[in-house]
Amino acid sequence: MPKASVKRLIECKKKDLINLVLDIEKYPKFVPFCLDAKIYEKEDKDEFVFIIADLTIGKGPFQDTYKSDVKFNKKENLIYVTNLEGPLKHLENKWYFKEIDNFTEVSFDVDFELKNHFLNVIMTKSFQYGLDKIADAFQKRAEELFNKK
């Protein structure tokens, strides 16, 4: 299964960066290969936010939609995502947030497996590059939104 991790130090408040990550329906505006996003359910309950959402990812004629279960643990500053439906056999990603002065350190870990073995092999070879591109997009978006000088 492809696994990858990225860690970044981004100049913004932790709360703002968490809200950016949880604003899933805006992903098509700035996340590479994200063509559409839809939230079906969102519930803010005590120490957690629960979201059920679809993401359509792809490029050119190759695109697919997968449904995810997103849980934000407010106490631990952790977003945990697993797949519910779609082309993924397995998906587990975790976002950790830690505020350091005027910056937020974000760690993003992804572990997934596609149902299609051939595509899985292809994705394994280029996955770290793709994850770095996604991290770049979140960092750029956060800097645009929260560092207007």
C-alpha positions in Angstrom: 0.0 0.0 0.0 1.3 3.5 -0.8 2.2 5.5 2.3 3.6 9.0 2.5 4.1 11.8 5.0 4.6 15.5 4.8 5.4 18.0 7.5 5.2 21.8 7.0 5.5 24.9 9.1 2.9 27.4 7.9 2.6 31.0 9.0 -1.0 31.1 10.3 -3.0 30.3 13.4 -3.7 26.6 14.1 -7.5 27.3 14.2 -7.4 28.9 10.7 -5.4 26.0 9.2 -7.8 23.4 10.7 -10.8 25.3 9.3 -9.1 25.4 5.9 -8.7 21.6 5.9 -12.2 21.1 7.1 -13.7 23.4 4.4 -13.7 20.4 1.9 -16.1 21.9 -0.6 -13.5 24.6 -1.5 -10.8 22.0 -2.4 -11.5 22.2 -6.1 -10.4 25.9 -6.1 -6.8 25.1 -5.0 -6.0 21.3 -4.5 -4.4 19.7 -7.6 -6.4 17.0 -9.2 -9.5 17.7 -7.1 -12.3 18.3 -9.6 -15.3 18.4 -7.2 -16.2 18.1 -3.5 -19.4 17.8 -1.7 -20.3 17.6 2.0 -23.3 15.4 2.8 -23.3 15.6 6.6 -21.6 17.8 9.1 -22.1 17.6 12.8 -20.3 19.5 15.5 -20.7 17.5 18.7 -18.8 18.2 21.9 -15.1 17.5 21.3 -15.6 16.3 17.7 -16.7 17.4 14.2 -18.0 14.6 12.0 -18.2 15.0 8.3 -19.3 12.7 5.4 -18.0 14.0 2.1 -17.2 13.1 -1.5 -14.1 14.1 -3.4 -13.8 13.7 -7.2 -10.2 13.4 -8.2 -8.5 12.9 -11.5 -6.9 14.3 -14.6 -8.2 14.3 -18.1 -10.4 11.2 -18.8 -9.3 9.5 -15.6 -11.4 10.6 -12.6 -13.2 8.9 -9.8 -15.2 9.8 -6.7 -14.8 8.5 -3.3 -16.8 9.0 -0.1 -14.9 9.7 3.1 -15.6 9.7 6.8 -13.9 12.7 8.4 -13.5 13.1 12.1 -11.9 16.1 13.8 -10.8 15.6 17.4 -10.7 19.2 18.9 -8.9 18.1 22.0 -6.1 16.4 20.1 -6.0 18.7 17.1 -6.3 15.7 14.8 -8.3 15.1 11.7 -8.7 11.4 10.8 -10.1 10.4 7.4 -11.1 6.9 6.2 -12.9 5.8 3.0 -16.5 4.6 2.9 -17.1 4.1 -0.9 -15.3 4.4 -4.2 -12.1 3.2 -5.9 -10.2 2.9 -2.7 -9.8 -0.5 -1.0 -8.2 1.3 2.0 -7.7 4.9 3.0 -6.4 6.3 6.2 -5.0 9.8 6.5 -4.2 11.9 9.5 -3.6 15.6 9.9 -1.9 16.7 13.1 -1.7 20.4 14.0 0.6 22.1 16.6 0.8 25.9 17.0 4.4 27.3 17.5 4.5 31.1 18.0 2.8 32.6 14.9 3.2 29.3 12.9 1.4 26.0 12.7 3.2 22.8 12.2 1.1 20.4 10.3 1.9 16.7 9.7 -0.1 14.9 7.0 0.2 11.1 6.8 -1.5 9.0 4.1 -1.9 5.3 3.8 -4.1 4.0 0.9 -4.7 1.2 -1.5 -6.7 1.3 -4.7 -9.0 -1.6 -5.7 -7.3 -1.6 -9.1 -3.9 -3.3 -8.7 -2.4 -1.8 -11.9 -3.3 1.8 -10.9 -2.1 1.0 -7.4 1.4 0.2 -8.7 1.5 3.4 -10.8 0.3 5.5 -7.8 2.9 4.0 -5.5 5.7 5.3 -7.8 4.5 9.0 -7.9 2.6 9.3 -4.6 5.1 11.3 -2.5 5.4 13.8 -5.4 1.7 14.2 -5.5 1.4 14.5 -1.7 4.1 17.2 -1.8 2.1 19.1 -4.5 -1.1 18.9 -2.3 0.9 20.1 0.8 2.2 23.0 -1.4 -1.4 23.9 -2.4 -2.6 24.0 1.3 0.4 26.1 2.3 -0.1 28.6 -0.5 -3.8 28.8 0.2 -3.2 29.4 3.9 -0.6 32.1 3.2 -3.0 33.8 0.7 -5.9 33.8 3.1 -4.3 34.5 6.5 -1.1 36.5 5.8 -2.5 39.6 4.0 0.0 42.3 4.8 
